[in-house]
Amino acid sequence: MSNGSSAWLATAQAAALQAQIYHHALAAGSARGHLVSAGVLVLSLVIALFMMRVSRADLSGAGPAPGSAGNASAPGPETPAGQTLSVPAVSQNA
């Protein structure tokens, strides 16, 4: 082998080594990026579940207490003294 061909061989080996290093760095960086994104996803799920604050009563399907929505015995608008409210008759022969 002459001196020129050995230099060419060393340059080719160096280029191949650089390509291997580049591909390894690209693969390692991509893997780390996926790992970080998975961590962010888990963190966002934990935060979302914490912020929902669902209790067992909410999950049981029990509605609010019957008297809490509105009280039927509560006083409504008052009528003037001496007047009564009347409901018009509805005929069933339409």
Beta strands, then each sheet from edge to edge (+ up, - down):
end
